[in-house]
Amino acid sequence: MKGYLLQLLASRGEMWDDEIVDAVCAEYGVSGDYWTGTIRLTLTDLYSGGLLDELDATVDPSRTGGKEKILFKYAVNGFGRTRMAQAGLLGAQS
């Protein structure tokens, strides 16, 4: 899933985490709180590892089922692209 997240962000550019969750759930055919949490945790892991930049944050209950949750906007940074190239994940998506 980490590789897919990186490829998704590399190909689409910056994205909000709720948009990323929707794309990943559609790709993997999963849904629910467990998968939403897993994807958000994986994004946090990639950010903590220095592969992603956090560009913005907002609270928008209309996008989070009426709950006040922080949404983050992520993008792959230069180090992330380097690591993707080393792992063979970039392909034609540079």
LINKA-V148915 format. One record per residue. OMEGA is omega in whole degrees, 0 to 359 (NA if undefined). D_CENTER is the distance of its C-alpha to the mean C-alpha in Angstrom with 1 decimal. Layout:
# LINKA-V148915
omega=OMEGA d_center=D_CENTER
omega=OMEGA d_center=D_CENTER
This chain:
# LINKA-V148915
omega=179 d_center=10.0
omega=179 d_center=8.7
omega=179 d_center=10.3
omega=178 d_center=9.0
omega=179 d_center=5.3
omega=179 d_center=7.1
omega=179 d_center=9.5
omega=180 d_center=7.6
omega=179 d_center=6.5
omega=183 d_center=10.0
omega=184 d_center=11.7
omega=184 d_center=10.6
omega=185 d_center=10.3
omega=182 d_center=8.9
omega=172 d_center=7.1
omega=184 d_center=7.5
omega=177 d_center=5.6
omega=176 d_center=8.6
omega=179 d_center=8.2
omega=178 d_center=5.0
omega=180 d_center=7.2
omega=181 d_center=10.1
omega=181 d_center=9.2
omega=179 d_center=8.6
omega=178 d_center=11.6
omega=181 d_center=13.6
omega=184 d_center=13.1
omega=180 d_center=14.1
omega=181 d_center=16.6
omega=178 d_center=15.7
omega=174 d_center=15.7
omega=183 d_center=16.6
omega=180 d_center=16.0
omega=183 d_center=15.7
omega=176 d_center=12.7
omega=179 d_center=11.0
omega=180 d_center=11.8
omega=181 d_center=11.0
omega=179 d_center=7.3
omega=177 d_center=7.3
omega=178 d_center=9.5
omega=176 d_center=7.7
omega=178 d_center=5.0
omega=178 d_center=8.5
omega=178 d_center=10.1
omega=176 d_center=8.4
omega=180 d_center=9.2
omega=179 d_center=12.5
omega=176 d_center=13.2
omega=182 d_center=13.2
omega=180 d_center=10.8
omega=170 d_center=8.5
omega=172 d_center=10.3
omega=187 d_center=10.2
omega=185 d_center=12.0
omega=175 d_center=13.1
omega=179 d_center=13.4
omega=171 d_center=15.5
omega=182 d_center=17.1
omega=182 d_center=17.7
omega=179 d_center=19.3
omega=180 d_center=19.7
omega=184 d_center=16.0
omega=176 d_center=15.9
omega=179 d_center=19.1
omega=180 d_center=21.4
omega=178 d_center=20.1
omega=178 d_center=19.5
omega=178 d_center=16.0
omega=174 d_center=14.2
omega=180 d_center=11.1
omega=175 d_center=9.1
omega=183 d_center=8.3
omega=171 d_center=6.4
omega=175 d_center=7.9
omega=179 d_center=9.0
omega=182 d_center=12.4
omega=178 d_center=15.7
omega=178 d_center=15.7
omega=178 d_center=12.4
omega=177 d_center=14.1
omega=180 d_center=17.2
omega=176 d_center=15.9
omega=179 d_center=14.4
omega=179 d_center=17.9
omega=181 d_center=19.6
omega=180 d_center=17.9
omega=183 d_center=18.6
omega=185 d_center=15.1
omega=180 d_center=15.6
omega=182 d_center=18.5
omega=187 d_center=19.2
omega=181 d_center=15.8
omega=NA d_center=16.7
